[in-house]
Amino acid sequence: MSGRIAICAIVVVASAVLAGCAKVSVPIPTDPRSPEASRARTVVAVAKQYVGAPYRWGGSSPEGFDCSGLVRYVYAQVGVSLPHNAAKQYRLGTVVAREDLEPGDLVFFDRLRHNGIYVGGGRFIHARQTGRRVGIASLDDEWYASHFVGGIRLDPPAFAAEGDDRRSITPEAASTGGCCHRDR
């Protein structure tokens, strides 16, 4: 009898320990009136204002944007401070599967060297390369589909500052400088 009690106790303790290691999903607000949904609509509206703005390597203003500079600038308009580096921006939110992307989420490509702002319907706004302008592209376009890394949803209200390092990145991605291509 005491052997059965010991086995039951071991099973209960093991279950509790394993439950502590389980991934817990935080429900994503779907109420269109939520503050997060309102911010997302504003982010998309602000980003759309800059479609047609020139690309400029290292740029983060309407005079010229690179990819992470556009994301940084747009989010600054809604009170969110982000670093000017795609790889660093990737570390600041919760990973979102492609099929779960919502407007305002950030999308990343090419080992975290390029990013943009998801606007819905499988499309995103980004600053692409020298000689091009800020535009809207499809996640299904060949290059973007084959180089897609993932998406993130910025974590409200705890938006991270430049020094925050919530999620690690691969040394390969970090060594690239984490921002935009001149020739893509």
C-alpha positions as CSV (number, residue, x, y, z in Angstrom):
1,M,0.0,0.0,0.0
2,S,2.7,2.5,0.9
3,G,4.4,1.7,-2.5
4,R,1.3,2.8,-4.3
5,I,1.1,6.0,-2.3
6,A,4.7,6.7,-3.1
7,I,4.1,6.1,-6.8
8,C,1.1,8.4,-6.7
9,A,3.1,11.1,-4.9
10,I,5.9,10.8,-7.5
11,V,3.4,11.1,-10.4
12,V,1.7,14.2,-8.8
13,V,5.1,15.9,-8.2
14,A,6.3,15.0,-11.7
15,S,3.1,16.4,-13.2
16,A,3.4,19.6,-11.2
17,V,7.1,20.1,-12.3
18,L,6.3,19.4,-16.0
19,A,3.3,21.7,-15.9
20,G,5.6,24.5,-14.7
21,C,7.7,23.9,-17.9
22,A,4.7,24.1,-20.2
23,K,4.4,27.0,-22.6
24,V,1.5,29.3,-21.6
25,S,-0.2,31.3,-24.4
26,V,-1.5,34.7,-23.4
27,P,-4.8,35.3,-25.2
28,I,-4.5,38.0,-27.8
29,P,-7.3,40.6,-27.5
30,T,-9.7,40.4,-30.3
31,D,-12.0,43.2,-29.2
32,P,-11.7,45.9,-31.9
33,R,-12.2,48.5,-29.1
34,S,-9.2,47.3,-27.1
35,P,-6.3,49.7,-26.7
36,E,-4.1,47.3,-28.6
37,A,-6.4,47.2,-31.6
38,S,-6.7,50.9,-31.6
39,R,-2.9,51.3,-31.5
40,A,-2.6,48.8,-34.3
41,R,-5.0,50.7,-36.5
42,T,-3.1,53.9,-35.8
43,V,0.2,52.3,-36.6
44,V,-1.1,51.1,-39.9
45,A,-2.6,54.5,-40.8
46,V,0.7,56.3,-39.9
47,A,2.7,53.8,-41.9
48,K,0.5,54.2,-44.9
49,Q,1.2,57.9,-44.9
50,Y,4.8,57.2,-45.8
51,V,4.2,54.9,-48.8
52,G,6.2,56.6,-51.5
53,A,8.8,58.2,-49.1
54,P,12.4,57.7,-50.3
55,Y,14.7,54.9,-49.1
56,R,17.9,56.1,-47.4
57,W,20.4,53.7,-45.8
58,G,20.4,54.6,-42.1
59,G,17.4,56.9,-42.5
60,S,14.6,57.2,-39.9
61,S,12.7,60.2,-41.0
62,P,10.3,61.1,-43.8
63,E,13.3,62.5,-45.7
64,G,14.4,58.9,-46.1
65,F,13.9,55.6,-44.3
66,D,15.6,52.3,-44.2
67,C,13.5,49.3,-43.0
68,S,14.1,49.5,-39.3
69,G,14.1,53.3,-39.4
70,L,10.6,53.2,-40.9
71,V,9.4,50.8,-38.2
72,R,11.1,52.9,-35.5
73,Y,9.6,56.2,-36.8
74,V,6.1,54.9,-37.2
75,Y,6.0,53.4,-33.7
76,A,7.5,56.6,-32.2
77,Q,4.4,58.4,-33.5
78,V,2.3,56.2,-31.2
79,G,4.6,56.6,-28.2
80,V,6.7,53.5,-28.6
81,S,10.4,53.8,-28.5
82,L,12.3,51.1,-30.6
83,P,15.9,50.7,-31.5
84,H,17.0,51.4,-35.1
85,N,18.0,47.8,-35.9
86,A,15.8,45.0,-37.2
87,A,17.5,42.3,-35.2
88,K,17.1,44.3,-32.0
89,Q,13.4,45.1,-32.8
90,Y,12.8,41.3,-33.2
91,R,13.7,40.7,-29.6
92,L,11.1,43.1,-28.2
93,G,7.8,41.2,-28.7
94,T,6.0,37.9,-28.6
95,V,6.6,35.6,-31.6
96,V,3.5,35.3,-33.8
97,A,2.9,32.6,-36.4
98,R,2.4,33.9,-39.9
99,E,-1.2,32.7,-40.0
100,D,-1.8,34.7,-36.7
101,L,-0.4,38.0,-37.8
102,E,-2.5,41.1,-37.1
103,P,-2.2,44.6,-38.4
104,G,0.6,46.4,-36.6
105,D,2.7,43.3,-36.0
106,L,6.3,43.4,-37.2
107,V,7.5,41.0,-39.9
108,F,11.1,39.9,-40.4
109,F,13.1,38.5,-43.3
110,D,16.6,37.4,-44.3
111,R,18.1,36.4,-41.0
112,L,16.7,39.5,-39.4
113,R,18.3,41.9,-41.8
114,H,15.0,43.3,-43.1
115,N,11.6,44.1,-41.6
116,G,8.3,45.8,-42.1
117,I,4.9,46.5,-40.6
118,Y,2.1,44.0,-41.3
119,V,-1.0,45.8,-42.5
120,G,-3.4,42.8,-43.0
121,G,-4.4,40.6,-45.9
122,G,-0.9,39.1,-46.2
123,R,0.7,42.5,-47.0
124,F,3.2,44.7,-45.2
125,I,4.8,48.1,-45.5
126,H,8.5,48.4,-45.7
127,A,11.5,50.5,-46.9
128,R,13.1,48.1,-49.4
129,Q,16.4,49.3,-50.9
130,T,18.3,52.2,-52.4
131,G,16.6,53.6,-55.4
132,R,13.2,52.3,-54.2
133,R,10.5,54.0,-52.1
134,V,8.5,52.9,-49.1
135,G,5.9,50.5,-50.4
136,I,3.5,47.7,-49.7
137,A,4.5,44.1,-50.6
138,S,2.9,40.7,-50.2
139,L,4.3,38.0,-47.8
140,D,3.6,35.6,-50.7
141,D,6.0,37.4,-53.1
142,E,8.7,34.9,-53.9
143,W,11.6,36.6,-52.2
144,Y,9.7,37.5,-49.0
145,A,8.1,34.0,-48.8
146,S,11.4,32.3,-49.1
147,H,13.3,34.6,-46.6
148,F,10.5,35.0,-44.0
149,V,11.9,34.6,-40.5
150,G,8.8,35.4,-38.5
151,G,6.5,38.0,-36.9
152,I,6.3,39.6,-33.5
153,R,3.7,41.5,-31.7
154,L,5.1,44.2,-29.5
155,D,4.3,43.5,-25.8
156,P,2.1,46.2,-24.3
157,P,2.7,48.0,-22.0
158,A,6.2,46.9,-21.4
159,F,7.8,48.1,-24.6
160,A,11.5,47.6,-24.3
161,A,14.2,50.2,-24.5
162,E,17.4,49.9,-26.6
163,G,19.3,47.9,-24.0
164,D,16.6,45.3,-23.3
165,D,17.5,41.8,-24.5
166,R,14.4,39.7,-24.0
167,R,15.0,37.2,-26.8
168,S,18.3,36.1,-28.1
169,I,19.2,36.0,-31.7
170,T,21.6,33.8,-33.6
171,P,25.2,35.0,-33.8
172,E,24.9,35.0,-37.6
173,A,22.0,37.4,-37.5
174,A,23.6,39.6,-34.9
175,S,26.8,39.8,-37.0
176,T,25.0,41.2,-40.0
177,G,24.2,44.4,-38.3
178,G,20.5,43.5,-38.4
179,C,19.3,46.0,-40.9
180,C,18.2,46.3,-44.4
181,H,19.8,45.5,-47.7
182,R,21.1,48.1,-50.1
183,D,20.6,45.8,-53.0
184,R,17.4,44.0,-52.5
